[in-house]
Amino acid sequence: MPQRTNLFQQVVAIVYRHLTGNEGVEESDMLRDLDAEIDREVDVTITAEVDGRSVTIGVEATAASRAADLGWVDEMLGKHASLPTNLILVSQSGFTPQARKKAENRGAIPLEPKDMVEGDPAYTVVNRLKRVWGKTVYLTPRNFAVVVSLRNGQTAQPPITDYETPLFRGDGATYLAINREVESRFEKNFPVIAEGVGLRDIAETTDKKVHLTLDGWTLVGDDGDEQPICVQWTGGPDNGSDLYPVERIEVKADTRIEVNPIDLTHKKLSGSGPKIGKVAVSYGTEDTGGLLVVTEDESGSAATYRTKGGLEIALKHGDGLTVSDS
C-alpha cells in the first residue's frame, strides 16, 4: 500500500460516493490473476453494484517525487490486463506525456493534482470512466428442499416438489409462492450472491453451480408482532394443523455470470444551488431492454430500473441468504 496522499484519498472518496451501493472499499486487496493463477495485490478496490451488475474499480497510486513514467504505467497496465478490474492510476507528481497518453489509450484513467484543481473534481473523475465491465448474474434453480420446524423443536422435510407451491402467513393468509420468494431474495441480496460465486474475480462469462440457503422466515405485522411463514403439509407429523413454519429453504441452482462492457455517457447538470439531477440510461434490445434511472441529491443517490412493460424496481439490498458452491 503506497503512502496516502490527499489526492489519493480524494479520488477514492469520489469514486466510492458516486458509484457504490452497499458494497465498498478494500485496501491492499487481493484479486485473482487469471493468467498466472495467483493472487495479486491492488492498492485499493472499489466495488459497485447497479441493477444486478457488479463492477470493480482498481486504484493504483504512486507518491514518488518524480512524474510517473512509461515504466510504471506499463507495469500497472500489465498487472491489470489479467485482473477483473477497471483501472484508475493516481500519481501525486503527475505523469510524463508519454505515460499519460499510453494510459488513456489503453483505457486506464490517469489522475494527478492538476486534474482536480479546476471545476468540479467529482465530475473530473467520474466523467473519465468511459466504459466499465459489468457482470450480470442469472440463476436457474435445479432442485430445492423445504425444511420446517416441528412442535417438538426438531425439523423435518415435507415432500414438496412443486417450485410454485404457495406459502402462507402464520394466520393462514396466502403469502407468495416459493419461486416468487426465492427470486425476491435473490434480487435483494445481490452482494451475498456476488460474494458466494466469487464474482469479483470473474473476468469472462462463466457457468457455476451454487447452493443457496435461505433463512429468516418470519414476517413483522403493522402491530410489530412477528408471525412465521409456513407451508401446508397435509398428513404431517404434527396433529391438528397442516401449516408448518419454514425453517429454511435450500436451493441448488445453475448460475451464469455474463461479463459485458458498459459504455458510459456523462452529462453535468448546470445551474446554481444544490446539484440535483437524474440520469437515464437505456440498454438491452428494443424488445427486452429497459431504462436505468439514477437520481442524486443532497441526501445521496438512488437508482431504479424501469422495464419495457412499465414495472419500476427500486434497487436495494436485504438479508437472509447465504451462498456456497454446489
N, C-alpha and C positions, 0 to 999 in steps of 0.2 A: 504494500500500500504506500503510495507516494506521500510526501509531506502535504498536508492540507493547505490550500490557499483559498483566499476569498473568492477568486474566480471559480475554482473547482466546486466549492460549496454552493455558489450561486447557480451554476449550471445544473448541478444535481437537484437542487431545490426547485428550479423552474420546471425541469422535465417531470419530476415527481408530482408537482402540483397540477400540471396541465394534462398529464397522460395517465395517471394511475387511478385505480378504484380502491379496492380493499387489499391489494397486494402490497408492493412497496420496494424498499431499497435494501440491497445486501452489499456490505463492504467485503473486499477481498474474497469475492465469491468464486466458487469452483464450478466451471462448466465443462461438459464433455467434449473433447476434441474428436470429431467423428472420423478423421483420417488416422490419427495416431492412436486412437482408442485409449486416451489418458485424460485425466482432469487437468485443466489449465486455469490458472488464477487470473481473474479480471478485477481491476481496481474497484469498480462499483457496477452492479447490475440493477436496472430499474425495470420492474415487471408491471405491465398494464394489461387490463382485460376489457374489451369492448365488444358487446353483443356476441359473446362466446368465442372471441378470437383473442389469443394470448400473444403479446408482443414483448420481447426482451431487448432493452436498450443496454449496450455495454459502453461504459465510460472509462477511458484510459487517460491518464494525466502524467505530465512531467513538469517539475518545478525547477528544471535546470536553468542556469544563469544565461545560457545561450539559446538562440532560437532553435526550435525543433527542426531537424534536417531530414533529408530523404531517408537516412539510415533508420531513424526512429519511426518515421511514418511507415516505411517498408516493413519493419519488424511488427508493428501493430496490425497492419493490413494482412500480413501473412498469418499472424496468430489468429485473427478473427475470420479468416477465409473458411475455416472448417469449424467455427463455433456458431451456434444458432442465435446470432445477435445482430442488431443494427448498431453501428459504431459511431460514437462521438469521441473526438480527440481534443484534449484540453492542454494547452501549453501556456504557462504563465509568462514566458518570454517570447511568445509569438512563434511564427513558422517562417522558414525560408520560402521564397516564392515558389520554388520547385516542389517543396514538400507540401505546401498548401494546395497547389494545383493537382498534384497526384492524389492527395486525399479526396478532394472534391470529385475528380474524375472516376475514382473507384467507389463513390457512393458514401464515403465517410463524411463527417461534419467536423471540420477544424474550427476551434474557437480559441480566441486569445483576448486579452483585456480590451483592445480597441474595438472588438466586435460588440462589446457590452456598454460602450460609453454613450452613444447617441441613440435617441428614440427610446423604444420600449425593449429592454433586454429580453423579456419573456417572448416577445414576438420574434426577436432576432434568433433565438434558439429554436423555438418550435417551428418557425417558418422554414428552417433549413432541413427539416425532416420531410423530404420529398417522397420517400417511399419507405414503408415498413413491411416486414414479413409477418403476415397474420397466420395464426394456426386455428383451424376450426375443428371441433371435436364432434363426431357423430357416434351415437351409442345405439346399438341394436341388441336388445335382450335375447338371449338364447333360452334360458330357463330361469325359474325363480322358486323360492320356497318361503312360505309364511310361517313364522314361529309365534305362538300365542302363549299367554300366561294362564295357568290353571288356578283354581281356588286354593289348592294346597301349596302354592308357591312354586311348583315345578312348571316346566314349559313342555309344549307338545307341538307337533307339526300336522295341521289338518290336511286332508287330501285335496288341496286346491290346485287345479291345473290351468284354469282359465285366467289369462292375464287381465281380462276385463271384469273380473269378479268385483262386485261392489263392496265398498267399505261403509261402516255405519258409525255414528256417534254413540256414545255410551247410553244416551236416552232412546236409542232405536231409530233416530232420524238418519236418512240416507246421506252419506258424505260424498266421496268420489270413488271411482273405480281404481283398482290397484295400478293399472298402467298410467292413469292420469296423475296419480300422486307421485309415482316414481319419476315421471317426466318433469313434474313441477320441482321436485327436489333436485333433479339433475340441473335444471336451469338456475336454481337459486344458489347452488353450491359449486359453481364453476371452479373457484380456486382449489377446492378439495379434489375435484376431478383432475384438474391440471397437475397437481402435485402427485396424485396417485398414479397417473400414467406417465410421469416423467416428462411433461410437456415442454418444460424449459430446455431440455437437452435434445429435443427432436428438431431436426433441420430439414427433413424431407418427408413427404407423405408416407405414413406408416400405418400398419394394422396391428392392433394389440387385443389381447383378451384380458378382461378385468373382472373382478369380483366386487360388487357393491354391497355394503352393509348399511341399511337404513334403520336408524334408531330414533327414539323420541316420538312415540306415538300417543301424544295427548293433545287436546285442544283446550284453550282457555276461553270461556264464555264471556259475555258482556259483564256479568256479575263478578268476574275474577275467578270463578270456580273452574277447576280442571275436570275434564272427562276424557275417558280413553277413546281411542279409535279402534273399532272392532271389526271382526269378520264373522260371518254366520257359519256355524258348524253344526249342522243337524246330526244328532246322534253322537255328539262328542262326549268326553268322559265326565263333564260336569252336568249333573242333573238339574233340570229346572230352568235352563237358559240355553239358547242357541247362539248367543253373542259372546265372543271371546276377545278380550283385549289383545291387540297386536303387541308383541314384544319387539320384534324386528322383522324385516324382510330382506332376504338375501337374493341378489340378482347376479347371474353370470351373463356377461354381455360381450359382444364383439364391438371393438372401438376402432374407428377410422379417424386418424388425425391428418387433415389436409393442410399443406403449407403452401400459401399463395401470396404473391406480392400485393400490397395495397398502395396504390398511388394516392398521394395526399394533395389536396388543393387548399390553399390558405387564403384567408381574407381578414384584413384588420378592420375593426369597426371604428369609425371616426366619431368625432363629437366630444363635447366636454362632459364632465360628470362621470359617474361610475361606468365602467365598461361592462355593459350588459349585452349579451349577444346570443345568437342562435345560428348554428352552422348545420346544414343538412347535406348528407352525402348519400347518393343512391348507388346501389351495387346489386349484382345479380343479373339475370336475364330479364328481358322485357316482360316475360310471363311470371317469373318467380321472384324477382328482385323486390327490394323494399327500400325504406328510407331511414337512415340513421340520423337522429337529431341530437346534437349536443348543445346544451344551453349552459352559459356561465354567467354568474352574477356575484354580488359581494359575498354571498354565503358559500360559494363553491360552484361545482359543476355537476350536471346531471345528464343522463342520456336515456333516450327511448328509441325503440325500434318499431317502425310502422310498416306492417306488411301490406302487400297489394290489396288484400281483402279488407283493409281498414282496421285490423287489430293493432292496438298500441300496447307495447310491452315495456314497462319500466325496468331498467337494468339494475339489479340489486343482488345482494348475497344473502344466504340463510345458513341454517345449521342442520345437523342431524344426518350426516353422510360420511362414510369412510370408504376408501377405495384400496384394493390390493390387486396384484397380478393374479390372473386366473389361468 
